[in-house]
Amino acid sequence: MKNQSSTPNKSLKIKYANSQRLLETGNLSYEWAVRMMKIISKITEKYQRTKPLANFKLGFCLHITKETSVLVMAAKALGAQISICSANPLSVQPDIMEFLRYNEIEVFAKRDPSKIEFFENMIKLAKSNAHIITDDGGELHGIVHKRKIKGILAGTEQTTSGINRILSLKAKTGLNYPIIGVNNARSKHFFDNRYGTGQSTVYGLLKILGILIAGKHFVVCGYGWVGKGVSSCLRGLGARVTVTEVDPFKALEAYMDGFDVQRLEETLMKGDCFITCTGQRNVISRHDLEKLKNGVFLANAGHFDVEIDVDYLYAQNKQPIERRPYLESFDIKGKTINLIAKGRVINLVGVEGNSSEVMDLSFSNQLLSILYITKNYKNLAKDLHQVPTKIDEKVAQMALSSFGIKIDKLTKEQIEYHRQAFANF
């Protein structure tokens, strides 16, 4: 007679084996990333004996990648209890999720959850009794304020979109706790947003599409730090790049940088691929979608999936053709429109996000800002704060050191000259 328990046991063994494989892969990914992230490793070495985070619980709402695991494990080494959820439903790396759980990190996430599950996990994190929360996009801060969750001493924010949401929240209701805008650190947005997202966005295009970049006409919507990086990387591979902007200064800068600058409407019938980098809603609206040329590719490098009117596309074709993983084709009035990664951030859905070296700068700012908060939260106003200049400069100096670069210093004579020259201003 067949053993009734054989099937469940076999299922459990398969599940265990899969879990072990993911754990091993996650461990290798973590080890590779931590080797590349020398700044955060030095910070960890400096503080791990004193355990300055021992009395704090941290809540992270970030993309669950190998680089994030380095930040999380560094905070754990400094004594913190930690919970984490994903800042994007499609950016969760299952092997890293398994690795974090094995290391006693409370994880509220799964790969490709429903919209309801995604926000339920964020709410669970908001209710996890964290003292300090680190957000990537401002959604977690918004949930905490809307639900009036108590016990949060302070927070940090990782992105431009998140900073804009926090400023909006501040204007409407005020902030319930101080927040440090890590995104605004010079050693963060100069490098992460520009070089990191620029490179990883183009890498995402290459991996998902497998197309030749050279000779194609790309339209980059927005010339902030992300738009600058994307435009530069595309031009470096031989693309023809047109920039669209609403800010006259950024438009002028793009023009002076050698890019063609036009209104979006003028590019619709010419662009082979459009990449939104603005943080705004309906940058490419339903009216624009109807005017695009046949076979066009659409991608988003901004944080949220609202820059392209994907609702209109799915309303027209409820079951689009999946050409490749993360590439869907829609029939819009007899023309094919190709949507990449469902309009979500391409560099974290199609590939693994920014390089470890770039995220080392960002996450070192995060960790040092968290340490700063633990000492100063009682004296910080309930407002949006800049990363302290000393922290920002320290990260830049440590980055130079990690690259083996030494720079000059002002002489005493030069310091005194500068002091006297500007004494009357």
PyMOL commands that set and color helices and strands:
alter all, ss='L'
color gray80, all
select helices_A, chain A and resi 6-36+38-47+66-77+94-102+115-126+139-146+160-172+182-184+186-209+225-236+248-256+264-267+286-289+310-316+341-343+346-349+356-379+389-402+412-421
alter helices_A, ss='H'
color red, helices_A
select strands_A, chain A and resi 57-62+81-86+106-108+132-135+154-157+179-181+217-221+240-244+260-261+273-276+296-300+321-324+327-332+335-340+384-386
alter strands_A, ss='S'
color yellow, strands_A
deselect
rebuild
show_as cartoon
